[in-house]
Structures are given as C-alpha cells and as structure tokens.
Amino acid sequence: MLRLSQRAARRAALCRHSAGPTHRSPPSLRRSDSPWHADRRLSSKMDPLAVASDLVLEDLLFSDADDTIVRPWGGSPKGRRPNKKRDFVGAYHRLHRMYFDADASTYDEKDFERRYRMPRDVFNVIYGAVEGEGRFVWKRNPVTKEMQIHPLNRVTAALRILGYGTPGDKEDEFIEMGESTILDATKEFCQIVVDKFADEYLRPPTMEEKARLLKLNKARGFPGMLASWDTSHFEWKNCPTCIIYQGQHRNRKGQTTLVLETVVDYDLRCWWAFFGTPGSCNDINVLDRSPTVADFLRNEDTLKAPKPYSINGTIRDWVYFNTDSIYPSWSIFAQSYPYGGGN
C-alpha cells in the first residue's frame, strides 16, 4: 500500500464519495488489470517520475474504501508494562566505589580477579578496546536528558554472565540493567572482542614466536618442545534436560560436561583451542575430531622447526607437544612420565 500525501488522500476520498458509498470498480478496471494502466505503464517504462505519478493516480482512481489502513503513531503497544525507574548513574558510582576507586575500593585485587575472572591488567586492555564501540558508549537519553547505562556496567554484566553462567536478569539488582539489555550487551561484547583481538590471539605462532618458545623450552630441559597439549572438562550446569537424559555429555564421574582441547605454552597462552565436544569423549575421541589436527594436516609448515635439533642422537626438524600417557605414539607427541628419584 502506497503512503499518500494528505492532499492525495483527500482527492481519493472525494472520488470515492462521488461514486457512491457502495461503488466498486469492475474487475477490468482494477489496478494493473486495467487497459489504462497497461498503456500508461508501457509508455512510462523508462521514466521513474512517470511511473511514480502513475502509481499515485492508480491509487486515486482504483482504490477501494477498505484499501486504506489507518495505523496509530506514537506511544507503546497496548498492554506493555511501563519501564522500571532505574538509577543508572547511581549504579555506576556504586560499582566504581567497590572495584575501581584505587586504594579506597571496597574490594581488593584478589576479589577483583576472582569475580571478573581475570587480572586487572587484562581487564583494562579489554575494556579499553570495547569502550566507545556500539552500545558501550555513555550518552544521554534524547528525551529525558538523563545519563544512560555506563559502559563499565555493561562490560561488568557481560563478564558476570560469561564467568558465572547466571541468568540474564540476576544482575539487575546490582547493575540495574534489564534482562534483554544485559543479553544484548553480552552478545555485542563477545563480537567486539573477537573483532578486536582475533587477528592477534586466534592464530598459530609465527616463525619468530616458535623460535622464542623453542629457546625457552630448551632452557627448561625440553629441546624441540613447542607447547603442551591436553583436554579439560567443564561442567555444564544449565544443560537442557533432554540432553542430560541422552547421556552423551556425561563424563566418567556422572557429571554433564563439555570438553576443551587446548595447546598452551609456558605462559598459558592458548595457541590452538577446540571447545564443545560432549563430556562422554576422552582425549582420544576428542583428538579424532579435532580441527587442530586437521589444521596441521593442511599446513605442515606449522610444525616445522626454525632449524633442526637433536634429541637422544636423533636429528629432527619438526616440533613436538608434551602430552600425557593416553595420547597415541605420534611423532609430534612426547609423553610425560613420572620421575622417581635416583632411578
């Protein structure tokens, strides 16, 4: 339905009134079926202005009284609850006083690292990258002129959701943000972090970085070792009941878990990661479906050492990873073993 101007609407009303209240255009004269419309459309085929005028005239001449839909403008949908009166500025000052007021903060660095699940230095880097992007801007309401949600509150709410796995409305009492607002902030936070840090942290090591890791591990007594390779089980507390009864996510202890496979160096930097395997899988099952192994098969240069090295008289030009005894005897795996004193 075209949105006509008030003048065109009045003209259409006059045309309908003059034709009588029960007038209906015959089928042959309706819309695009009319000969007038077909001739005019052919003659104005290449002229956008003429086509637009034809459409307006068509509405004026061939529209019915029930064609026009009157929609109300302004206001909230009927039955919608009013917005809650939240103190966004007060919530920001309360959060700042608890964790970000230097030595006068209520909670110390140990509490901060525990509740934010990261050291303050890491938090400062992430917050500096997120602030000013998308929803993470402190601005005024264009109508009430009041300050809205501070970016620090949005980031804190997103990290609580990610760190604790809590429902979206749990932080409302402290952060003073609605459930939908918190969930939207969490999704956008994750996307911004990926956009900002993917190129730096979601990649394999360069030749210079491999040389540094090999030099560090050689000094620790592991020549040729690049990193450690292992899996960890994370309990899935909010696992849906239908999945629990299937049993595929239950580990050997009966817990519902998801498996994280990581390749990390001495500084705990994850160079490769694979998350989401059902908890019933062990290290071998995860290895069979690991995209990390597939990446090595596609690009064998990733496993190339910067220069050959010797282990027990054997010259090698591939790096290897430290694993536990359950992993297969592949050339890229070196299994650790318990060391008995004096043996």
Disulfide bonds with the S-S distance in Angstrom:
none
